[in-house]
Amino acid sequence: MSDYDELTLIFNRLSREHDMLPFMTGLHPVDTLAFRPLPHEMRVLLEATPDYQSPAPGQGPVWLMIASADDSAELVVYRTRETDTLYVIAPGREVSQLNGIGS
């Protein structure tokens, strides 16, 4: 199964189960969100966190909470089976199959 097909299935399940999903410090309507490849800089920050465990391919999606002394952020991430790529649910839409999978 391609990343596009896999992410479409996961996104459709999320949109049936949730009206709103987190991205960073806010909740967003699910119809304004899409899967996007996790930016390299964001991945480096996550992997530097002592308690971060990378999601297994095809498992999840996983909700991650990142907290500091005075703030927090939340992300929904998913790792695809075929390419082992990490994706994050984020606002906005793209036409490209792999850069914006949403409903």
JORA-V786406 format. One record per residue. N is the residue number from 1. PSI is psi in degrees with one decimal (NA if undefined). OMEGA is omega in radians with two decimals (NA if undefined). D_CENTER is the distance of its C-alpha to the mean C-alpha in Angstrom with 2 decimals. Layout:
BEGIN
((N;PSI;OMEGA;D_CENTER) (N;PSI;OMEGA;D_CENTER))
END
This chain:
BEGIN
((1;135.1;-3.14;18.58) (2;161.5;3.05;16.87) (3;-43.0;-3.12;13.18) (4;-48.8;-3.13;13.66) (5;-43.8;-3.14;15.32) (6;-47.1;-3.13;12.97) (7;-33.9;3.08;9.83) (8;-44.6;3.10;12.37) (9;-46.1;-3.12;13.49) (10;-44.3;-3.14;10.30) (11;-42.1;3.12;9.59) (12;-39.5;3.08;13.32) (13;-45.9;3.12;13.39) (14;-41.2;-3.09;10.92) (15;-25.9;3.04;13.08) (16;-32.4;-3.04;16.16) (17;-20.5;-3.02;15.35) (18;138.5;3.00;14.08) (19;-31.8;-3.10;15.60) (20;146.5;3.06;13.44) (21;151.8;-3.13;9.94) (22;147.7;2.88;9.47) (23;117.9;-3.11;8.52) (24;-114.2;-3.02;10.81) (25;10.1;-3.10;14.15) (26;166.6;3.01;14.12) (27;142.7;-3.08;13.36) (28;145.1;3.03;13.01) (29;136.9;-3.05;14.39) (30;-29.6;-3.13;12.08) (31;-0.4;3.05;14.28) (32;6.4;-3.05;13.44) (33;162.1;3.08;9.69) (34;156.7;3.00;8.24) (35;137.2;3.07;5.80) (36;147.2;3.05;6.99) (37;135.1;3.12;8.03) (38;121.9;3.14;7.36) (39;145.5;-3.11;10.83) (40;-43.5;-3.11;13.50) (41;-38.1;3.13;14.67) (42;-38.9;3.12;11.54) (43;-42.8;3.12;11.51) (44;-43.8;3.11;15.24) (45;-44.3;3.12;14.99) (46;-46.7;-3.09;12.78) (47;-20.3;3.10;15.14) (48;-11.5;3.13;18.10) (49;128.5;-3.05;17.46) (50;-32.8;-3.08;20.04) (51;9.3;3.12;18.25) (52;131.6;3.00;14.88) (53;120.5;-3.10;14.62) (54;135.2;3.12;12.32) (55;142.5;3.07;10.86) (56;145.3;3.12;13.37) (57;131.0;3.10;12.83) (58;-2.5;3.14;12.54) (59;139.4;3.08;12.14) (60;-152.6;0.28;9.88) (61;165.0;-3.07;7.15) (62;133.7;3.04;7.75) (63;125.7;3.12;8.19) (64;132.9;3.04;9.34) (65;126.4;3.12;12.24) (66;120.5;-3.06;13.86) (67;146.5;2.99;17.43) (68;-174.5;-3.10;20.50) (69;-32.5;-3.05;24.01) (70;9.4;-3.12;23.59) (71;167.5;3.05;19.97) (72;160.2;3.09;16.51) (73;154.3;-3.13;12.90) (74;138.9;-3.14;10.00) (75;150.2;2.98;6.24) (76;118.1;-3.10;3.97) (77;156.0;3.13;3.04) (78;138.1;3.09;5.31) (79;124.5;-3.10;8.51) (80;154.4;-3.13;10.80) (81;-45.9;-2.99;14.43) (82;-47.1;-3.06;16.37) (83;-4.3;3.12;15.23) (84;30.0;-3.12;13.40) (85;138.0;3.06;10.80) (86;130.7;3.09;7.56) (87;152.6;3.10;4.73) (88;142.9;3.01;2.23) (89;125.2;-3.09;3.51) (90;157.2;3.12;6.82) (91;154.0;3.06;10.48) (92;166.6;-3.12;12.81) (93;148.2;3.07;13.72) (94;155.7;3.08;14.88) (95;-34.6;-3.10;17.48) (96;137.7;-3.12;16.46) (97;-43.9;-3.04;15.18) (98;-12.4;-3.11;12.60) (99;15.4;3.10;11.72) (100;76.9;-3.12;10.95) (101;114.4;3.12;10.56) (102;-171.0;-3.08;11.29) (103;NA;NA;14.30))
END
